[in-house]
Amino acid sequence: MEILFEIFKNIPRHGPGLDESTKKAFLTLENLPENPEILDIGCGPGQQTLQLAKLTNGNITAIDINQEAIDKLKTKVSNEKSGTNINVINKSMFKLDFSAESFDLIWSEGAIYIIGFEKGLKEWKKLIKPGGYIVASEITWLQDDLPEELKAFWEAEYPAIKNLRGNIEIAQNAGYKIIDHFPLPEAGWWEELYTPLEKNLAELRKKHSEKEYLEAIEMNRQEIELYRKYSDYYGYVFYILQKP
């Protein structure tokens, strides 16, 4: 984890995302309370957290285990003037000890893969109020005829990766109503993630010669190159789901 934290140090986002996509997903939600209770799981430096705060008044609880990212988000929150209360906590998504049905909305951009899309939807459902929502972005195959190089990499790194049909079926089997889904534009991979990440990797390659660092650097470099070559075949998809 320390190696990953250093690789993503000073990166605006720790996963693919775009303010415009956060807003688009949020605006599909109907009948949220005027002051909703929102849980942002795997918030990272909190780009989407701050965007949510601009879209609604209420209370946002943002959690992550990267203390440096949490500290940066706390600084941003203190500098922002918002009617939304944001509480940033160092907490693992594997240990969510909130009361049942505490939240009107659970949000997780580029992070649910850590626990697994299926497991996250099932376990987090109990925290959502009846009629509430979960919005999660998940890496997804966008085509069926996949290049072998691409398929081999992602099935090794994330064996649970599925196509759109597979993820929708998972959500339905978990008892959610499908409200909407849409892919993240390519800009959401480059502007605040891969472009600054490439610079970080180049600097870390000069700084570190340890095997563990070099392997992590190479894995991330390969991931970037694969997206550069094969972005038509996969991407992050926003899934907007409602608990009955």
N, C-alpha and C positions, 0 to 999 in steps of 0.2 A: 504493500500500500504506500510506503514511503516513496518508492520509485515512481509510482503513478502520480502521487501528489506533486513531486518535483517536475515530472513531465508536463503536467497541466498547470503549473504555477504561472500566474498572471494571464491565463487564457480567459477571455471574457465569458465563454460558456464551456462547460465540461461535457457537453453533448450537443448534437445538432439541434438548432432551433432558430427562430426568427420572430421578432416582435409581432410582425404582421400575422403570422400563423397563430401565435398565442391569442391575439385579438379575434381572429376569424373563428377559432374554436370556441372561445368564450361566448361570442355573440350567438352561437347556436343554442345556448342554454336558455330555457324558458322557465318563468315562474320561480326564479331564485328569490329568496327573501331579500328585503332591502339592505339588510346588514348580514350577509352570509358568513358562516364559519367555514373557512377554507384551510385545507391541509396540503401543503406543497411538499411532496416526498422526493428526496434527492435533489434539493434545491440548488446545490453548488453555489456559485457566486451570485445567483439570484436574479439573472436578467429577466426571466419569466415572472419571478415573484414581484418585481417592481412594475412590470407591465400589468399584472393582475391588479395591483394596487391602484393603478390608474383607471382601471375599468370598473371598479366596484368599491363601495364603502363596506366596511365590515372588519373581520379579524382574520388575518392570515397567520397560520403557524407553519414556519418553514424549517425543515429538518434536513440535516446532512451529517456525515461523520468526518468531513474534512474541515478541521478547525480553522485553517487559514482561509478557506472559502467562506466559512461562517463569519469570521471576523471582518472580511471584506464586505459581505452583505450587510452586517450590522453598521459599518461605516456609511455605506450607501443609504441605508434606511435613515440614519440620523441626519443625513444631509438632504433628504427628500422631504418635501412638504406634501403630506397626503392625509386624506381623511380616513385611510385604512390603517388599522393597527397591525403591525408586523412583529411577530415574536419569533426570533431565530434561535433554534436549539440544536445542540450537538446530540443527535439521537439516531440510532440505527433503524432502518426500515424493517429489520427483522425483530425489533423489540418495540412495537407500537403499543404502549400501555394506556392509550386514551380510552375513555369510556365509550361504550357501544352507542352508535347513532349520534356521535358528537358533531359531525360535519355535514354541511349542505353540499360540499364539493371537495373531492380529492383530485389534486393535480399532480402529474408526474411526467415531466418532459425528459426523454432520453435516459431514464433511470430505472424504469420498472424491470428492465432486463436483468438487473442485479439479483433480484429475487425470483425472476421469471414471470413472464406475462400471465400465464395461467394461475400460478400460485399467488401473485400479487392481486389479481382480480378477485380471487376467492377469499383470501385472508383480509383484504382491506374492505370488503363489502360490508362487514359488520360495523364498521365505523361510520358508514354513510346513513343519513336519515332516509326514511321512506320518501321516494320521489326525488332524492338527491342524485348527484352525478359523480362520475369519475371520468376524467380526461387524461389519457395517457398516450404518449407517442412511443412507438415500438418499431424496431427495424423489421422490414417486411420485404419479401420477394415481390417484385412488381411484374415479373414475367415468369413463364414456366420453363422456357428453353434456356437454361443457364449455362454460361461458360464454365468449364470444369475448374479452371483456376480460381474463379470467384467462388463457386460452390464449395470447393475444398477448403478454402480459407475460412469462410464463415461457418461452415459446419464443424470446423475444428474449434473456432473461437466462441461460437454461440450455437450449439447443436439444436437449441429450441427454436431457431428462426423458422418462420412459416410464411406462406403467402397470405394474401388478403382474405381469401376464403377460410383458411385455417384459423386465423385470428378472430374472425367474426364468429366462427363456430365455437371457439373457446369462450368468447364473451357471452354468447347465447346460452351455452351450457352452464355458465356460472350464474345465470339468472338475470342478465342485464337486457334492457331494451336498447337496440342500436339506434342512436339518434342521427349520427353522421360519421363520416370518415373522409380524410383527404390526405394526400401526400405532402410532405414538407418540400418546398422548392429547393433546388440545388444551392441557391444562395445561403440557405440555412445551414449548409455544411461548411461553406467556405469562409464567409465574412467574419464570423466570430469564433470559429473553431479551427478548421484545417489550415487556413493561411497563417495565423499566429502560431499554431502548433508546429508547422514545418520549421519556423524560425527557432522555436524552443529545441526541437530535436537536433538541429544543426549545432547549436551551442552546447547541448549536453554531450554530443558526440566528441567535441573537443575537450570537454571537462572530465569525462568518465571513461575508464577502460575496463571496469568490472564487467564480468560476463553477464550478470543479471541486468545491468543497465543497458548493455549493448543489445541484449535480446529484446528488451522492452522497447528500445528505440527502433530497432528493426521491425518489430511487429507493427508499431504505429506508422512507420514510414510505408510499410507494405499496404496497410489499410488505406492510407491516403492515395497511394498510387492505384489501388484497385478501384476506388471510387472515381478517380480521374478517368479511368478506362471504361468503367462499366456502370456508370450512374443511371443508365436507362433501365437496368435490371433490378435495382433494389433502392430502398430509401426508408426514411422514417415516415410512418403514417400516424396521423392523429386519429385516435378512436374516442368518440364522444358517446358515453354509455350512461344509461339511467337505471337506477335501482327502483323497481316497482314499489 
